[in-house]
Each structure stands twice: as structure tokens, then as C-alpha cells.
Amino acid sequence: MKKFVYTIYFLMMSLGLSSCRVGSLALVYNDKTSIEEDGLRVDAAHKPITGIYQKYDKTMLLKEEAHYVNGRLSGLYKAYNNSGKVILEASYK
């Protein structure tokens, strides 16, 4: 059941995000689909990502959301507290 809920949540988030789209598909990355390598965020094929990176805690609460272009922070970065409220917001170029 937890896996089903997570899948539904992920699909809803993917469909609702609009700022980093390729065609009509939003590219959303997390700790399982990307890593930090030599100062760049890369996917499983070690290619720099372009899209949205989201970091969750153990209870699946969103902790960070960042926009990446060619593996580098570009655009809005947000950090969230345990209540889901934004505690830090920054813009990168």
C-alpha cells in the first residue's frame, strides 16, 4: 500500500510541475535517480541532469526542491521544514 501511495504521489507531482519540461513530460529526479558527482548532479548514466530534483526524508516528507540545467543549480531552490513550510528559498543562475 505504501508503494502504491508513493507511486500515485510521484505521478501527481510529475504532472503538476511545469517549470522544467521536455515536451509535455516533467523530469523529476531524487536520491535514487541521481547523484552528486564532481560538483554536478548526474543521472544513472552519469549524464548531467536537466529538470527538478526533490529530496525526501525517511517519512517521505519533501525536504528540498531544486531546478537543474546541465547538472548545475539553475533557477529556484527551496528547503522545507517538517511541517512542509518553506524555510529557505534561493534563486540560482
Protein Blocks (a to p, Z undefined) as FASTA:
>chain_A
ZZmmmmmmmmmmmmmpcklcghjaccdddfklgcceehiacdfkopacedddddddfkop
afbdcddeehiaedjdddddfkopafbdcddZZ
